Amino acid sequence: MLVKTPPKGMRDILPRDLALRQRIMDIIKEVYTSYGFTQIETPCVEDIKNLTSKQGGDNEKLIFKILKRGEKLENATADELCDLGLRYDLTVPLSRYYANNAGSLPNVFKAIQIGNVWRAERPQKGRFRQFVQCDIDIIGEAGCMAEAELISATTTALGKLGLSGFTVKINDRRILKGLAVKAGFAEEDFDKVFVSLDKLDKIGADGVRDELVSLGFGSDNAAALIDAAAGISAAGLDGAEKVLGGVVERRVFDDLRSIIAVNSNGGFNMKFDCALVRGMNYYTGPIFEVAVDGYGVSVAGGGRYDNMLGRFLGRDVPACGFSIGFERIFSILKEKGFAEGEHKAMTAYVVDGRCGAQTLADVFAMAAERREKGEICLVTKRIKNFGYLLEQLRESGYSEIYQVNEKGEIRLTD
């Protein structure tokens, strides 16, 4: 017997949920478009070399790889047989897209990209192998105006969805590097150190210290890193600059102050958090994350990745992006009873199966007139269990249900 369930970690989406998802996407796109962003689309499949360029962090271990077509499987490794893979995010494809189409795009390009991505991780509640990401990116803007606008656009979209009480945490990868230098870590170890530090909220200071020691780092270095991060986060940007001023450029702190100032009246909290890491290795400057009060998880995140496009173009191009965690937003809004928006009038004609051709033509003509007026109109055949059909139609939102008998007589169902 064939398997009737979707692959593990993937889902079938029922009509009502799909309508809600589409409504959420429409609101997000409407806000982003009002900021001057334009929508693009990239393939779900990318060259495996692009996906394994050492910029995707742990996500590169989770790629769904695609076998070469027509190749023999005998005596060959997976790497030798795979030339393509499903994208694990939308940032790498966007960078490839820009490099391929730069001549046809404006100097400062503001892109919207919404689509499915795939990661071969262990499925669990709220975590899937196929899920939607919702990104905006600004390419070609080197100054902190890009970060300020990305935060403004994203928080405006979240507000339009009815979310409130959220906090934007902000940091800079150069501050993280300064912390690591101060604590005595070597540059080649930064990525491993940051992966552990990123778990501070989950496993606490002792857990991070133990993990760093288990990776072979000195306990004194681990303690110095955690203590410095805690002290700087408590002291804020001014405190961070005092501690790291000799290691991190002043412009880094000035840019963060500007980003915070621009969004200081946005109706949400902005918080400097020097332990904020973000998981991707491609970030080069400011990084940010949004958390909604009462849910304990981030719902959006992003940052600057100035070096990624250089791997495609041979020259660096400034770039910055923000991604909404669409699946988390959908779950929160569904739990809150978010409305799908204004519904069009919905009418159904239930036709007796013995109706003649002329009666059927008349019904189709009436349905067409309603659709021309912007209504939703369904024509369906009557079944033996009419009560069950009536229940289904009403649950689907059909408020006017007409019965058409074999003589062509039409009456409204009570």
Secondary structure by P-SEA (a helix, b strand, c coil): cccccccccbbbbcaaaaaaaaaaaaaaaaaaaaabbbbbbbbccccccccccccccccccccccccccccccccccccccccccccccaaaaaaaaaaacccccccbbbbbbbbbbbbbcccccccccbbbbbbccccccccaaaaaaaaaaaaaaaaaacccbbbbbbbbaaaaaaaaaaacccccaaaaaaaaaaacccccaaaaaaaaaaacccaaaaaaaaaaaaaaaaacaaaaaaaccccccaaaaaaaaaaaaaaccccbbbbbbccccccccccccccccccccccccccccccccccaaaaaccbbbbbbbcccaaaaaaaaaaaaccccccccbbbbbbbcccccaaaaaaaaaaaaaaaaabbbbbbbbbccaaaaaaaaaaaacccbbbbbcccccccccc
